[in-house]
Amino acid sequence: MFCEKAVELVRELQRLGDGQLPAFSEDGVRQVLEEMKALYEQNQSDVNEAKTEGRSELIPTIKFRHSCLLRNQRCVAAYLYDRLLRIRALRWEYGSVLPTAVRFHMCAEELEWFNQYKKSLATYMRSLGGEGGLDITQDRKPPKSLFIEVRCLKDYGEFEIDDGTIVLLKKNSQHFLPRWKCEQLIRQGVLEHVIS
Amino acid sequence: MSESSEHSADDELTPAELIARLEEAWMNEKFSPELLENKSEIVECVMEQLIHMEENLQRVKKGDIKASVHRMEIDRIRFVLSSYLRSRLQKIEKYFPHVLEKEKSRAASDPSFLSPEEFAFAKEYLANTETYLKAVALRHMPPNLQTVDILKAVPEPPLDSFVFLRVRERQENILIEPETDEQREYVTDLEEGAELLQDFQSCETS
């Protein structure tokens, strides 16, 4: 039946909750586009026949193919747009550098969209207030305490905190650090908040 | 949500009043399904306030107990401000074609919903998304299907969602619209401090 592949694309995203981004289904999209081309060409020729030879019994089939074309367009647009929403969430979750594993799941155009989005967001944040702007991707939770106990989950290297002291973040080391400095590293999985 | 009364632009706000206004704008924006009027003056003043507080903090001796308290306060205010701006940005992104349409069709004398920077951001978001859809799929589609009506494709904010209201000033003779066929419209007075649950659309106009 027509539109099966298009609906499958949408279902693939529906199955993955949690905003996960599966690999871009280049094959899937291509198949839908090919089906659309075939439907359109069949309609073109039927429309000509209906007009020139007055074969009005072709009209229901023409209308049906047109509905399939619209459905395919809707499904593909929904698939692509939903992926964009997940990609947008990545900027807020991981920061402006995406993990390589995630990047592999994106097609070239999606990477381009992400780059443009990053730039737009950065321009906007820089414009806030007078000097330097405000990074609103930070401070995601209301501050409960000034310092938190963190454990380092992977080797990160040297990390400078506000008063100039440098901390060496080695795997499994534990530190008592200012909360606001750790937020992004916690989200990236480098540090883990230890709640005793 | 609070129904606010107008303050004159010449009012000098104490820092406490400024933060109270920020918190009110923050609550309103968080719980409103639709993007509310932009409050750039409050944002700018709060940013200035934060800079002053950071400067003061530099002058406090290290280890002084005052430093922790000030630090906490700065973080708290920055959190509220960031959360407020995030709420707005999320709504702008979620409803971008409608937000831009609303801005385009307002009268020049009406206050803007978007700050100039938010407006620029929204336009870029629209252009970026349209360019993307064209490049990856639409241009490969049959000639009569190469555009998508973005206003129809992206859902509108749900204006019939319910919100809690607190009345700040006594209001008289408020008309409550009927919701079902069995109800009839009636007129009521709202006392100061009364709290109601109403759908967003009705309270927008009242």
HADDOCK unambig.tbl for C-alpha pairs under 7 A between the chains (distance, minus, plus):
assign (segid A and resid 33 and name CA) (segid B and resid 140 and name CA) 6.78 0.50 0.50
assign (segid A and resid 33 and name CA) (segid B and resid 141 and name CA) 6.24 0.50 0.50
assign (segid A and resid 36 and name CA) (segid B and resid 141 and name CA) 6.88 0.50 0.50
assign (segid A and resid 37 and name CA) (segid B and resid 141 and name CA) 6.93 0.50 0.50
assign (segid A and resid 37 and name CA) (segid B and resid 142 and name CA) 6.20 0.50 0.50
assign (segid A and resid 40 and name CA) (segid B and resid 142 and name CA) 6.57 0.50 0.50
assign (segid A and resid 109 and name CA) (segid B and resid 132 and name CA) 6.22 0.50 0.50
assign (segid A and resid 109 and name CA) (segid B and resid 136 and name CA) 6.39 0.50 0.50
assign (segid A and resid 113 and name CA) (segid B and resid 128 and name CA) 6.27 0.50 0.50
assign (segid A and resid 113 and name CA) (segid B and resid 132 and name CA) 6.45 0.50 0.50
assign (segid A and resid 116 and name CA) (segid B and resid 128 and name CA) 6.84 0.50 0.50
assign (segid A and resid 120 and name CA) (segid B and resid 121 and name CA) 6.02 0.50 0.50
assign (segid A and resid 120 and name CA) (segid B and resid 124 and name CA) 6.82 0.50 0.50
assign (segid A and resid 124 and name CA) (segid B and resid 117 and name CA) 6.00 0.50 0.50
assign (segid A and resid 124 and name CA) (segid B and resid 121 and name CA) 6.57 0.50 0.50
assign (segid A and resid 129 and name CA) (segid B and resid 44 and name CA) 4.94 0.50 0.50
assign (segid A and resid 129 and name CA) (segid B and resid 47 and name CA) 5.36 0.50 0.50
assign (segid A and resid 136 and name CA) (segid B and resid 82 and name CA) 4.92 0.50 0.50
assign (segid A and resid 136 and name CA) (segid B and resid 86 and name CA) 6.69 0.50 0.50
assign (segid A and resid 139 and name CA) (segid B and resid 79 and name CA) 5.30 0.50 0.50
assign (segid A and resid 139 and name CA) (segid B and resid 82 and name CA) 6.91 0.50 0.50
assign (segid A and resid 142 and name CA) (segid B and resid 76 and name CA) 6.68 0.50 0.50
assign (segid A and resid 142 and name CA) (segid B and resid 79 and name CA) 6.08 0.50 0.50
assign (segid A and resid 143 and name CA) (segid B and resid 75 and name CA) 6.49 0.50 0.50
assign (segid A and resid 143 and name CA) (segid B and resid 76 and name CA) 6.10 0.50 0.50
assign (segid A and resid 146 and name CA) (segid B and resid 72 and name CA) 6.61 0.50 0.50
